[in-house]
Amino acid sequence: MAKYILEQAGGINWMAIFALLTFFTIFSVSVWMVFRKNNSTIKHMESLPLED
């Protein structure tokens, strides 16, 4: 039924919907990975450019 409704809606650009879903998925995974990191890993990564 959903397919029939979408077909009747007119010119839906499926590539744009696919690109939006891909972007949202990658963004969500990235945010999840950032919040999952522990504080010691973040401190180590931020001090790397200053080390010899």
PDB file of N, H, CA, C and O in Angstrom:
ATOM      1  N   MET A   1       0.814  -1.182   0.000  1.00  0.00           N
ATOM      2  CA  MET A   1       0.000   0.000   0.000  1.00  0.00           C
ATOM      3  C   MET A   1       0.864   1.256   0.000  1.00  0.00           C
ATOM      4  O   MET A   1       0.552   2.223  -0.695  1.00  0.00           O
ATOM      5  N   ALA A   2       1.950   1.249   0.776  1.00  0.00           N
ATOM      6  H   ALA A   2       2.204   0.464   1.340  1.00  0.00           H
ATOM      7  CA  ALA A   2       2.825   2.420   0.812  1.00  0.00           C
ATOM      8  C   ALA A   2       3.449   2.666  -0.553  1.00  0.00           C
ATOM      9  O   ALA A   2       3.625   3.815  -0.959  1.00  0.00           O
ATOM     10  N   LYS A   3       3.781   1.601  -1.258  1.00  0.00           N
ATOM     11  H   LYS A   3       3.638   0.668  -0.929  1.00  0.00           H
ATOM     12  CA  LYS A   3       4.359   1.757  -2.588  1.00  0.00           C
ATOM     13  C   LYS A   3       3.350   2.408  -3.533  1.00  0.00           C
ATOM     14  O   LYS A   3       3.720   3.264  -4.336  1.00  0.00           O
ATOM     15  N   TYR A   4       2.111   2.020  -3.445  1.00  0.00           N
ATOM     16  H   TYR A   4       1.810   1.325  -2.792  1.00  0.00           H
ATOM     17  CA  TYR A   4       1.072   2.613  -4.292  1.00  0.00           C
ATOM     18  C   TYR A   4       0.900   4.102  -3.990  1.00  0.00           C
ATOM     19  O   TYR A   4       0.743   4.911  -4.906  1.00  0.00           O
ATOM     20  N   ILE A   5       0.929   4.459  -2.717  1.00  0.00           N
ATOM     21  H   ILE A   5       1.057   3.802  -1.974  1.00  0.00           H
ATOM     22  CA  ILE A   5       0.786   5.867  -2.335  1.00  0.00           C
ATOM     23  C   ILE A   5       1.967   6.674  -2.855  1.00  0.00           C
ATOM     24  O   ILE A   5       1.786   7.781  -3.362  1.00  0.00           O
ATOM     25  N   LEU A   6       3.171   6.131  -2.734  1.00  0.00           N
ATOM     26  H   LEU A   6       3.318   5.232  -2.322  1.00  0.00           H
ATOM     27  CA  LEU A   6       4.348   6.853  -3.210  1.00  0.00           C
ATOM     28  C   LEU A   6       4.352   6.990  -4.726  1.00  0.00           C
ATOM     29  O   LEU A   6       4.799   8.011  -5.250  1.00  0.00           O
ATOM     30  N   GLU A   7       3.865   5.983  -5.438  1.00  0.00           N
ATOM     31  H   GLU A   7       3.503   5.153  -5.013  1.00  0.00           H
ATOM     32  CA  GLU A   7       3.799   6.068  -6.898  1.00  0.00           C
ATOM     33  C   GLU A   7       2.805   7.134  -7.344  1.00  0.00           C
ATOM     34  O   GLU A   7       3.021   7.793  -8.361  1.00  0.00           O
ATOM     35  N   GLN A   8       1.743   7.306  -6.610  1.00  0.00           N
ATOM     36  H   GLN A   8       1.568   6.771  -5.784  1.00  0.00           H
ATOM     37  CA  GLN A   8       0.730   8.292  -6.972  1.00  0.00           C
ATOM     38  C   GLN A   8       1.114   9.712  -6.548  1.00  0.00           C
ATOM     39  O   GLN A   8       0.474  10.673  -6.976  1.00  0.00           O
ATOM     40  N   ALA A   9       2.139   9.857  -5.722  1.00  0.00           N
ATOM     41  H   ALA A   9       2.658   9.076  -5.375  1.00  0.00           H
ATOM     42  CA  ALA A   9       2.521  11.164  -5.202  1.00  0.00           C
ATOM     43  C   ALA A   9       3.184  12.037  -6.258  1.00  0.00           C
ATOM     44  O   ALA A   9       3.276  13.250  -6.071  1.00  0.00           O
ATOM     45  N   GLY A  10       3.637  11.470  -7.336  1.00  0.00           N
ATOM     46  H   GLY A  10       3.562  10.484  -7.488  1.00  0.00           H
ATOM     47  CA  GLY A  10       4.275  12.264  -8.374  1.00  0.00           C
ATOM     48  C   GLY A  10       5.759  11.983  -8.461  1.00  0.00           C
ATOM     49  O   GLY A  10       6.240  10.918  -8.074  1.00  0.00           O
ATOM     50  N   GLY A  11       6.465  12.964  -8.977  1.00  0.00           N
ATOM     51  H   GLY A  11       6.074  13.829  -9.292  1.00  0.00           H
ATOM     52  CA  GLY A  11       7.891  12.785  -9.249  1.00  0.00           C
ATOM     53  C   GLY A  11       8.747  12.785  -8.004  1.00  0.00           C
ATOM     54  O   GLY A  11       9.325  13.807  -7.637  1.00  0.00           O
ATOM     55  N   ILE A  12       8.828  11.642  -7.357  1.00  0.00           N
ATOM     56  H   ILE A  12       8.358  10.812  -7.655  1.00  0.00           H
ATOM     57  CA  ILE A  12       9.694  11.504  -6.184  1.00  0.00           C
ATOM     58  C   ILE A  12      11.070  11.095  -6.688  1.00  0.00           C
ATOM     59  O   ILE A  12      11.215  10.120  -7.425  1.00  0.00           O
ATOM     60  N   ASN A  13      12.054  11.843  -6.285  1.00  0.00           N
ATOM     61  H   ASN A  13      11.936  12.635  -5.686  1.00  0.00           H
ATOM     62  CA  ASN A  13      13.422  11.547  -6.691  1.00  0.00           C
ATOM     63  C   ASN A  13      14.012  10.533  -5.717  1.00  0.00           C
ATOM     64  O   ASN A  13      14.386  10.882  -4.597  1.00  0.00           O
ATOM     65  N   TRP A  14      14.094   9.285  -6.147  1.00  0.00           N
ATOM     66  H   TRP A  14      13.790   9.001  -7.057  1.00  0.00           H
ATOM     67  CA  TRP A  14      14.554   8.208  -5.272  1.00  0.00           C
ATOM     68  C   TRP A  14      16.023   8.353  -4.934  1.00  0.00           C
ATOM     69  O   TRP A  14      16.449   7.941  -3.855  1.00  0.00           O
ATOM     70  N   MET A  15      16.810   8.931  -5.833  1.00  0.00           N
ATOM     71  H   MET A  15      16.464   9.266  -6.709  1.00  0.00           H
ATOM     72  CA  MET A  15      18.231   9.120  -5.541  1.00  0.00           C
ATOM     73  C   MET A  15      18.415  10.145  -4.418  1.00  0.00           C
ATOM     74  O   MET A  15      19.315   9.995  -3.592  1.00  0.00           O
ATOM     75  N   ALA A  16      17.590  11.167  -4.378  1.00  0.00           N
ATOM     76  H   ALA A  16      16.859  11.289  -5.049  1.00  0.00           H
ATOM     77  CA  ALA A  16      17.683  12.160  -3.310  1.00  0.00           C
ATOM     78  C   ALA A  16      17.296  11.549  -1.964  1.00  0.00           C
ATOM     79  O   ALA A  16      17.923  11.844  -0.946  1.00  0.00           O
ATOM     80  N   ILE A  17      16.293  10.720  -1.955  1.00  0.00           N
ATOM     81  H   ILE A  17      15.784  10.481  -2.782  1.00  0.00           H
ATOM     82  CA  ILE A  17      15.892  10.048  -0.716  1.00  0.00           C
ATOM     83  C   ILE A  17      16.988   9.101  -0.254  1.00  0.00           C
ATOM     84  O   ILE A  17      17.281   9.029   0.940  1.00  0.00           O
ATOM     85  N   PHE A  18      17.593   8.378  -1.178  1.00  0.00           N
ATOM     86  H   PHE A  18      17.356   8.437  -2.148  1.00  0.00           H
ATOM     87  CA  PHE A  18      18.688   7.469  -0.845  1.00  0.00           C
ATOM     88  C   PHE A  18      19.878   8.258  -0.296  1.00  0.00           C
ATOM     89  O   PHE A  18      20.491   7.835   0.684  1.00  0.00           O
ATOM     90  N   ALA A  19      20.214   9.391  -0.907  1.00  0.00           N
ATOM     91  H   ALA A  19      19.715   9.735  -1.704  1.00  0.00           H
ATOM     92  CA  ALA A  19      21.328  10.217  -0.428  1.00  0.00           C
ATOM     93  C   ALA A  19      21.035  10.760   0.965  1.00  0.00           C
ATOM     94  O   ALA A  19      21.926  10.792   1.813  1.00  0.00           O
ATOM     95  N   LEU A  20      19.817  11.181   1.209  1.00  0.00           N
ATOM     96  H   LEU A  20      19.093  11.155   0.520  1.00  0.00           H
ATOM     97  CA  LEU A  20      19.442  11.694   2.525  1.00  0.00           C
ATOM     98  C   LEU A  20      19.542  10.602   3.583  1.00  0.00           C
ATOM     99  O   LEU A  20      20.062  10.843   4.673  1.00  0.00           O
ATOM    100  N   LEU A  21      19.060   9.429   3.279  1.00  0.00           N
ATOM    101  H   LEU A  21      18.638   9.234   2.394  1.00  0.00           H
ATOM    102  CA  LEU A  21      19.140   8.313   4.231  1.00  0.00           C
ATOM    103  C   LEU A  21      20.583   7.901   4.496  1.00  0.00           C
ATOM    104  O   LEU A  21      20.941   7.573   5.628  1.00  0.00           O
ATOM    105  N   THR A  22      21.410   7.917   3.451  1.00  0.00           N
ATOM    106  H   THR A  22      21.118   8.183   2.533  1.00  0.00           H
ATOM    107  CA  THR A  22      22.820   7.589   3.624  1.00  0.00           C
ATOM    108  C   THR A  22      23.510   8.609   4.508  1.00  0.00           C
ATOM    109  O   THR A  22      24.265   8.245   5.411  1.00  0.00           O
ATOM    110  N   PHE A  23      23.252   9.896   4.252  1.00  0.00           N
ATOM    111  H   PHE A  23      22.639  10.191   3.519  1.00  0.00           H
ATOM    112  CA  PHE A  23      23.845  10.941   5.080  1.00  0.00           C
ATOM    113  C   PHE A  23      23.397  10.813   6.528  1.00  0.00           C
ATOM    114  O   PHE A  23      24.219  10.904   7.440  1.00  0.00           O
ATOM    115  N   PHE A  24      22.121  10.604   6.745  1.00  0.00           N
ATOM    116  H   PHE A  24      21.454  10.530   6.004  1.00  0.00           H
ATOM    117  CA  PHE A  24      21.599  10.492   8.107  1.00  0.00           C
ATOM    118  C   PHE A  24      22.204   9.292   8.829  1.00  0.00           C
ATOM    119  O   PHE A  24      22.511   9.376  10.018  1.00  0.00           O
ATOM    120  N   THR A  25      22.376   8.194   8.131  1.00  0.00           N
ATOM    121  H   THR A  25      22.127   8.127   7.165  1.00  0.00           H
ATOM    122  CA  THR A  25      22.958   6.994   8.731  1.00  0.00           C
ATOM    123  C   THR A  25      24.408   7.234   9.133  1.00  0.00           C
ATOM    124  O   THR A  25      24.808   6.903  10.249  1.00  0.00           O
ATOM    125  N   ILE A  26      25.198   7.809   8.224  1.00  0.00           N
ATOM    126  H   ILE A  26      24.873   8.078   7.318  1.00  0.00           H
ATOM    127  CA  ILE A  26      26.609   8.060   8.520  1.00  0.00           C
ATOM    128  C   ILE A  26      26.745   9.081   9.643  1.00  0.00           C
ATOM    129  O   ILE A  26      27.591   8.923  10.524  1.00  0.00           O
ATOM    130  N   PHE A  27      25.925  10.121   9.621  1.00  0.00           N
ATOM    131  H   PHE A  27      25.238  10.250   8.906  1.00  0.00           H
ATOM    132  CA  PHE A  27      25.966  11.133  10.672  1.00  0.00           C
ATOM    133  C   PHE A  27      25.602  10.526  12.024  1.00  0.00           C
ATOM    134  O   PHE A  27      26.256  10.810  13.027  1.00  0.00           O
ATOM    135  N   SER A  28      24.576   9.703  12.055  1.00  0.00           N
ATOM    136  H   SER A  28      24.044   9.473  11.240  1.00  0.00           H
ATOM    137  CA  SER A  28      24.147   9.084  13.314  1.00  0.00           C
ATOM    138  C   SER A  28      25.222   8.157  13.870  1.00  0.00           C
ATOM    139  O   SER A  28      25.477   8.161  15.074  1.00  0.00           O
ATOM    140  N   VAL A  29      25.845   7.378  13.023  1.00  0.00           N
ATOM    141  H   VAL A  29      25.638   7.375  12.044  1.00  0.00           H
ATOM    142  CA  VAL A  29      26.903   6.473  13.474  1.00  0.00           C
ATOM    143  C   VAL A  29      28.096   7.273  13.985  1.00  0.00           C
ATOM    144  O   VAL A  29      28.711   6.899  14.984  1.00  0.00           O
ATOM    145  N   SER A  30      28.427   8.366  13.309  1.00  0.00           N
ATOM    146  H   SER A  30      27.927   8.670  12.497  1.00  0.00           H
ATOM    147  CA  SER A  30      29.548   9.202  13.751  1.00  0.00           C
ATOM    148  C   SER A  30      29.281   9.811  15.120  1.00  0.00           C
ATOM    149  O   SER A  30      30.159   9.796  15.982  1.00  0.00           O
ATOM    150  N   VAL A  31      28.099  10.338  15.329  1.00  0.00           N
ATOM    151  H   VAL A  31      27.386  10.350  14.628  1.00  0.00           H
ATOM    152  CA  VAL A  31      27.752  10.928  16.622  1.00  0.00           C
ATOM    153  C   VAL A  31      27.764   9.856  17.703  1.00  0.00           C
ATOM    154  O   VAL A  31      28.240  10.099  18.812  1.00  0.00           O
ATOM    155  N   TRP A  32      27.253   8.693  17.394  1.00  0.00           N
ATOM    156  H   TRP A  32      26.867   8.496  16.493  1.00  0.00           H
ATOM    157  CA  TRP A  32      27.240   7.593  18.360  1.00  0.00           C
ATOM    158  C   TRP A  32      28.660   7.189  18.746  1.00  0.00           C
ATOM    159  O   TRP A  32      28.930   6.930  19.919  1.00  0.00           O
ATOM    160  N   MET A  33      29.576   7.134  17.770  1.00  0.00           N
ATOM    161  H   MET A  33      29.357   7.344  16.817  1.00  0.00           H
ATOM    162  CA  MET A  33      30.957   6.758  18.054  1.00  0.00           C
ATOM    163  C   MET A  33      31.664   7.817  18.896  1.00  0.00           C
ATOM    164  O   MET A  33      32.476   7.481  19.758  1.00  0.00           O
ATOM    165  N   VAL A  34      31.363   9.090  18.655  1.00  0.00           N
ATOM    166  H   VAL A  34      30.703   9.363  17.955  1.00  0.00           H
ATOM    167  CA  VAL A  34      31.990  10.157  19.440  1.00  0.00           C
ATOM    168  C   VAL A  34      31.554  10.080  20.896  1.00  0.00           C
ATOM    169  O   VAL A  34      32.385  10.198  21.797  1.00  0.00           O
ATOM    170  N   PHE A  35      30.281   9.886  21.133  1.00  0.00           N
ATOM    171  H   PHE A  35      29.606   9.789  20.402  1.00  0.00           H
ATOM    172  CA  PHE A  35      29.799   9.836  22.509  1.00  0.00           C
ATOM    173  C   PHE A  35      30.170   8.539  23.223  1.00  0.00           C
ATOM    174  O   PHE A  35      30.105   8.460  24.450  1.00  0.00           O
ATOM    175  N   ARG A  36      30.554   7.538  22.463  1.00  0.00           N
ATOM    176  H   ARG A  36      30.607   7.603  21.467  1.00  0.00           H
ATOM    177  CA  ARG A  36      30.932   6.259  23.047  1.00  0.00           C
ATOM    178  C   ARG A  36      32.382   6.237  23.522  1.00  0.00           C
ATOM    179  O   ARG A  36      32.745   5.421  24.370  1.00  0.00           O
ATOM    180  N   LYS A  37      33.213   7.129  22.979  1.00  0.00           N
ATOM    181  H   LYS A  37      32.918   7.791  22.290  1.00  0.00           H
ATOM    182  CA  LYS A  37      34.629   7.164  23.357  1.00  0.00           C
ATOM    183  C   LYS A  37      34.770   7.566  24.821  1.00  0.00           C
ATOM    184  O   LYS A  37      33.994   8.370  25.337  1.00  0.00           O
ATOM    185  N   ASN A  38      35.778   6.990  25.483  1.00  0.00           N
ATOM    186  H   ASN A  38      36.409   6.336  25.064  1.00  0.00           H
ATOM    187  CA  ASN A  38      36.010   7.371  26.865  1.00  0.00           C
ATOM    188  C   ASN A  38      36.922   8.588  26.923  1.00  0.00           C
ATOM    189  O   ASN A  38      37.569   8.932  25.933  1.00  0.00           O
ATOM    190  N   ASN A  39      36.973   9.225  28.052  1.00  0.00           N
ATOM    191  H   ASN A  39      36.448   8.946  28.855  1.00  0.00           H
ATOM    192  CA  ASN A  39      37.666  10.496  28.204  1.00  0.00           C
ATOM    193  C   ASN A  39      39.179  10.351  28.035  1.00  0.00           C
ATOM    194  O   ASN A  39      39.819  11.265  27.514  1.00  0.00           O
ATOM    195  N   SER A  40      39.755   9.255  28.448  1.00  0.00           N
ATOM    196  H   SER A  40      39.235   8.513  28.871  1.00  0.00           H
ATOM    197  CA  SER A  40      41.207   9.085  28.336  1.00  0.00           C
ATOM    198  C   SER A  40      41.647   9.004  26.873  1.00  0.00           C
ATOM    199  O   SER A  40      42.714   9.510  26.525  1.00  0.00           O
ATOM    200  N   THR A  41      40.856   8.388  26.030  1.00  0.00           N
ATOM    201  H   THR A  41      39.989   7.977  26.312  1.00  0.00           H
ATOM    202  CA  THR A  41      41.179   8.320  24.609  1.00  0.00           C
ATOM    203  C   THR A  41      41.144   9.708  23.981  1.00  0.00           C
ATOM    204  O   THR A  41      42.003  10.040  23.164  1.00  0.00           O
ATOM    205  N   ILE A  42      40.174  10.507  24.349  1.00  0.00           N
ATOM    206  H   ILE A  42      39.477  10.237  25.012  1.00  0.00           H
ATOM    207  CA  ILE A  42      40.056  11.860  23.812  1.00  0.00           C
ATOM    208  C   ILE A  42      41.234  12.714  24.267  1.00  0.00           C
ATOM    209  O   ILE A  42      41.790  13.470  23.471  1.00  0.00           O
ATOM    210  N   LYS A  43      41.621  12.605  25.530  1.00  0.00           N
ATOM    211  H   LYS A  43      41.170  11.991  26.178  1.00  0.00           H
ATOM    212  CA  LYS A  43      42.774  13.357  26.040  1.00  0.00           C
ATOM    213  C   LYS A  43      44.056  12.949  25.314  1.00  0.00           C
ATOM    214  O   LYS A  43      44.882  13.804  24.993  1.00  0.00           O
ATOM    215  N   HIS A  44      44.228  11.667  25.055  1.00  0.00           N
ATOM    216  H   HIS A  44      43.557  10.972  25.315  1.00  0.00           H
ATOM    217  CA  HIS A  44      45.413  11.196  24.337  1.00  0.00           C
ATOM    218  C   HIS A  44      45.426  11.745  22.906  1.00  0.00           C
ATOM    219  O   HIS A  44      46.469  12.198  22.434  1.00  0.00           O
ATOM    220  N   MET A  45      44.313  11.713  22.230  1.00  0.00           N
ATOM    221  H   MET A  45      43.466  11.345  22.614  1.00  0.00           H
ATOM    222  CA  MET A  45      44.236  12.195  20.849  1.00  0.00           C
ATOM    223  C   MET A  45      44.471  13.698  20.751  1.00  0.00           C
ATOM    224  O   MET A  45      45.087  14.160  19.790  1.00  0.00           O
ATOM    225  N   GLU A  46      43.993  14.467  21.725  1.00  0.00           N
ATOM    226  H   GLU A  46      43.493  14.091  22.506  1.00  0.00           H
ATOM    227  CA  GLU A  46      44.174  15.923  21.642  1.00  0.00           C
ATOM    228  C   GLU A  46      45.595  16.347  21.961  1.00  0.00           C
ATOM    229  O   GLU A  46      46.000  17.443  21.574  1.00  0.00           O
ATOM    230  N   SER A  47      46.370  15.514  22.656  1.00  0.00           N
ATOM    231  H   SER A  47      46.041  14.624  22.971  1.00  0.00           H
ATOM    232  CA  SER A  47      47.741  15.870  22.971  1.00  0.00           C
ATOM    233  C   SER A  47      48.744  15.353  21.934  1.00  0.00           C
ATOM    234  O   SER A  47      49.922  15.699  22.016  1.00  0.00           O
ATOM    235  N   LEU A  48      48.327  14.557  20.986  1.00  0.00           N
ATOM    236  H   LEU A  48      47.370  14.276  20.919  1.00  0.00           H
ATOM    237  CA  LEU A  48      49.248  14.001  19.989  1.00  0.00           C
ATOM    238  C   LEU A  48      49.983  15.066  19.181  1.00  0.00           C
ATOM    239  O   LEU A  48      51.188  14.908  18.985  1.00  0.00           O
ATOM    240  N   PRO A  49      49.356  16.138  18.696  1.00  0.00           N
ATOM    241  CA  PRO A  49      50.113  17.114  17.900  1.00  0.00           C
ATOM    242  C   PRO A  49      51.181  17.852  18.706  1.00  0.00           C
ATOM    243  O   PRO A  49      52.107  18.409  18.117  1.00  0.00           O
ATOM    244  N   LEU A  50      51.081  17.870  20.014  1.00  0.00           N
ATOM    245  H   LEU A  50      50.328  17.417  20.492  1.00  0.00           H
ATOM    246  CA  LEU A  50      52.018  18.616  20.837  1.00  0.00           C
ATOM    247  C   LEU A  50      53.204  17.783  21.292  1.00  0.00           C
ATOM    248  O   LEU A  50      54.180  18.330  21.806  1.00  0.00           O
ATOM    249  N   GLU A  51      53.139  16.472  21.114  1.00  0.00           N
ATOM    250  H   GLU A  51      52.347  16.027  20.697  1.00  0.00           H
ATOM    251  CA  GLU A  51      54.217  15.596  21.528  1.00  0.00           C
ATOM    252  C   GLU A  51      55.324  15.588  20.488  1.00  0.00           C
ATOM    253  O   GLU A  51      55.077  15.845  19.310  1.00  0.00           O
ATOM    254  N   ASP A  52      56.552  15.290  20.923  1.00  0.00           N
ATOM    255  H   ASP A  52      56.753  15.081  21.880  1.00  0.00           H
ATOM    256  CA  ASP A  52      57.706  15.221  19.999  1.00  0.00           C
ATOM    257  C   ASP A  52      57.773  13.882  19.332  1.00  0.00           C
ATOM    258  O   ASP A  52      58.671  13.639  18.526  1.00  0.00           O
TER     259      ASP A  52
END
